[in-house]
């Protein structure tokens, strides 16, 4: 591994020379391949589970000829579970008669468990896809609920605005007019004072009615 890539302060990549002042020539994109380098390590992008034989472990199950048919794992796991139980019972009997002969049975149990673990790991891609599907469905449900809540809020506001009525209490109208006249005294609009005061009084009546409906 290149020590310069794994150091705490690695130097810039060699492509920095292509981005000099006045000559911005970026390097070509890397060619696609099964491997890539990151932080000084080489990583494999292929999604493949190595066979047990690659680790020197005996395979006790038979792989289906059809890769798209995963049903063979069910029968193989069932058979391995029965074999595991039988080996365990043999180990218990052996420990009561000749305990010094236990290593071969323990190794057989270890091999069976590794085979079962390997078959279960073959479900990992399916589990990842199903987890992603569930996560996307949950996000979609939340967004649909937020959209529906926004629509209901808009419909409520439209209903409130459509049902607005001017206050019938003369005292309230007088109070609103007095308030609007005080606000109008400090405003500096270019339109005429009569038109501005009338518009402000109408706005204040609308807001007063709106606040009483909410």
C-alpha positions as CSV (number, residue, x, y, z in Angstrom):
1,X,0.0,0.0,0.0
2,X,1.3,3.5,-0.9
3,X,2.2,5.2,2.4
4,X,1.5,8.6,0.9
5,X,-2.2,7.7,0.5
6,X,-2.6,6.4,4.0
7,X,-0.8,9.2,5.8
8,X,-2.5,11.8,8.0
9,X,-1.7,14.5,5.5
10,X,-1.4,13.0,2.0
11,X,-0.2,15.1,-0.9
12,X,-2.7,16.2,-3.6
13,X,-3.3,13.7,-6.4
14,X,-1.2,14.0,-9.5
15,X,-4.1,15.4,-11.4
16,X,-3.8,18.7,-9.7
17,X,-1.2,19.7,-12.3
18,X,-4.0,19.7,-14.9
19,X,-5.8,22.5,-13.1
20,X,-3.2,25.3,-13.4
21,X,-4.1,29.0,-13.9
22,X,-5.3,29.6,-17.4
23,X,-5.1,26.0,-18.5
24,X,-8.1,24.1,-16.9
25,X,-7.7,20.7,-18.4
26,X,-9.3,18.1,-16.2
27,X,-8.1,14.5,-16.6
28,X,-10.3,11.9,-18.3
29,X,-12.7,10.0,-16.1
30,X,-11.5,6.6,-14.9
31,X,-12.4,3.6,-16.8
32,X,-15.1,1.4,-15.3
33,X,-13.8,-1.8,-13.7
34,X,-14.5,-4.2,-10.9
35,X,-11.9,-2.6,-8.6
36,X,-11.2,0.9,-7.3
37,X,-8.8,2.6,-4.8
38,X,-9.9,4.6,-1.8
39,X,-7.6,5.8,1.0
40,X,-4.8,3.6,-0.2
41,X,-6.9,0.4,-0.3
42,X,-8.2,-1.6,-3.2
43,X,-11.9,-2.4,-3.1
44,X,-13.9,-4.8,-5.2
45,X,-17.3,-3.6,-6.6
46,X,-18.6,-7.0,-7.7
47,X,-21.4,-8.3,-5.5
48,X,-20.4,-11.9,-5.2
49,X,-20.2,-14.2,-2.2
50,X,-17.0,-16.3,-2.3
51,X,-17.5,-20.0,-2.0
52,X,-16.6,-22.0,1.1
53,X,-14.0,-23.9,-0.9
54,X,-12.0,-20.6,-1.3
55,X,-11.5,-20.6,2.5
56,X,-10.7,-24.3,2.7
57,X,-14.1,-25.4,4.1
58,X,-16.0,-28.4,2.8
59,X,-19.4,-27.6,1.2
60,X,-22.1,-29.9,2.6
61,X,-24.9,-28.6,0.4
62,X,-25.8,-28.9,-3.2
63,X,-26.3,-25.7,-5.2
64,X,-29.3,-25.4,-7.5
65,X,-28.6,-25.4,-11.2
66,X,-31.0,-22.5,-11.6
67,X,-29.5,-19.4,-10.0
68,X,-32.9,-17.7,-10.0
69,X,-34.4,-20.4,-7.9
70,X,-33.4,-20.0,-4.2
71,X,-35.8,-22.7,-2.9
72,X,-32.9,-25.1,-2.6
73,X,-31.6,-23.2,0.4
74,X,-34.7,-24.1,2.4
75,X,-34.3,-27.9,2.0
76,X,-30.5,-27.7,2.5
77,X,-30.8,-25.7,5.7
78,X,-33.4,-28.2,6.9
79,X,-31.0,-31.1,6.2
80,X,-28.1,-29.3,7.8
81,X,-30.1,-28.6,10.9
82,X,-31.0,-32.3,11.3
83,X,-27.3,-33.2,10.8
84,X,-26.3,-30.7,13.4
85,X,-28.7,-32.2,15.9
86,X,-27.4,-35.7,15.2
87,X,-23.8,-34.6,15.6
88,X,-24.6,-32.9,18.9
89,X,-26.3,-36.0,20.2
90,X,-23.3,-38.1,19.1
91,X,-21.0,-35.6,20.9
92,X,-23.0,-35.9,24.1
93,X,-22.8,-39.7,24.0
94,X,-19.1,-39.6,23.3
95,X,-18.3,-37.3,26.1
96,X,-19.8,-39.9,28.5
97,X,-17.7,-42.8,27.2
98,X,-14.5,-41.5,25.5
99,X,-14.2,-37.7,25.9
100,X,-10.7,-37.7,24.5
101,X,-12.2,-38.5,21.1
102,X,-14.3,-35.3,20.8
103,X,-12.2,-33.2,18.4
104,X,-13.5,-34.8,15.1
105,X,-17.1,-34.3,16.2
106,X,-16.5,-30.7,17.2
107,X,-14.9,-30.1,13.8
108,X,-17.9,-31.7,12.1
109,X,-20.3,-29.4,14.0
110,X,-18.1,-26.4,13.1
111,X,-18.3,-27.3,9.4
112,X,-22.1,-27.7,9.5
113,X,-22.5,-24.3,11.2
114,X,-20.2,-22.6,8.6
115,X,-22.3,-24.1,5.8
116,X,-25.5,-22.9,7.4
117,X,-24.0,-19.5,7.9
118,X,-23.0,-19.4,4.2
119,X,-26.5,-20.3,3.0
120,X,-28.0,-17.6,5.2
121,X,-25.5,-15.1,3.8
122,X,-26.8,-15.8,0.3
123,X,-30.0,-14.1,1.4
124,X,-28.2,-10.8,2.1
125,X,-28.8,-9.2,-1.4
126,X,-32.5,-10.1,-1.1
127,X,-32.6,-8.6,2.4
128,X,-30.9,-5.4,1.2
129,X,-33.3,-5.0,-1.7
130,X,-36.3,-5.6,0.6
131,X,-35.0,-3.2,3.2
132,X,-34.5,-0.5,0.5
133,X,-38.1,-1.1,-0.7
134,X,-39.5,-0.7,2.8
135,X,-37.5,2.4,3.4
136,X,-38.7,4.0,0.1
137,X,-42.3,3.0,0.8
138,X,-42.0,4.6,4.3
139,X,-40.6,7.8,2.7
140,X,-43.4,7.8,0.2
141,X,-46.1,7.4,2.9
142,X,-44.6,10.3,4.9
143,X,-44.6,12.6,1.9
144,X,-48.1,11.7,0.9
145,X,-49.3,12.4,4.5
146,X,-47.5,15.7,4.4
147,X,-49.1,16.6,1.1
148,X,-52.5,15.6,2.3
149,X,-52.0,17.7,5.5
150,X,-51.0,20.7,3.4
151,X,-54.1,20.3,1.2
152,X,-56.4,20.1,4.2
153,X,-54.8,23.2,5.6
154,X,-55.3,25.1,2.3
155,X,-59.0,23.9,2.2
156,X,-59.5,25.1,5.8
157,X,-58.1,28.5,5.0
158,X,-60.2,28.8,1.9
159,X,-63.3,27.9,3.9
160,X,-62.4,30.5,6.5
161,X,-61.8,33.2,4.0
162,X,-65.0,32.4,2.1
163,X,-67.1,32.6,5.2
164,X,-65.7,35.9,6.4
165,X,-68.3,38.5,7.4
166,X,-67.8,42.1,8.4
167,X,-68.4,42.8,12.2
168,X,-71.9,44.0,12.9
169,X,-71.1,45.6,16.2
170,X,-70.9,49.4,15.6
171,X,-68.5,49.8,18.5
172,X,-66.1,47.3,16.9
173,X,-66.4,49.2,13.6
174,X,-65.7,52.5,15.4
175,X,-62.7,51.0,17.2
176,X,-61.3,49.7,14.0
177,X,-61.8,53.0,12.2
178,X,-60.1,54.8,15.1
179,X,-57.2,52.4,15.0
180,X,-56.9,52.7,11.2
181,X,-56.9,56.5,11.5
182,X,-54.1,56.4,14.0
183,X,-52.1,54.1,11.7
184,X,-52.9,56.4,8.7
185,X,-51.5,59.4,10.5
186,X,-48.0,57.9,10.5
187,X,-48.1,56.5,7.0
188,X,-46.5,58.2,4.0
189,X,-48.2,56.6,1.0
190,X,-48.5,58.5,-2.3
191,X,-52.2,57.8,-2.7
192,X,-54.8,60.1,-1.3
193,X,-55.6,59.9,2.4
194,X,-59.3,59.1,1.9
195,X,-58.5,56.1,-0.3
196,X,-55.7,54.9,1.9
197,X,-57.8,55.2,5.1
198,X,-60.7,53.3,3.4
199,X,-58.4,50.5,2.3
200,X,-56.9,50.2,5.7
201,X,-60.3,50.1,7.4
202,X,-61.4,47.3,5.0
203,X,-58.1,45.4,5.7
204,X,-58.5,45.7,9.4
205,X,-62.1,44.5,9.3
206,X,-61.1,41.5,7.2
207,X,-58.3,40.6,9.7
208,X,-60.6,41.0,12.7
209,X,-63.1,38.7,11.1
210,X,-60.4,36.2,10.2
211,X,-59.0,36.2,13.8
212,X,-62.5,35.5,15.1
213,X,-62.9,32.5,12.8
214,X,-59.6,30.8,13.6
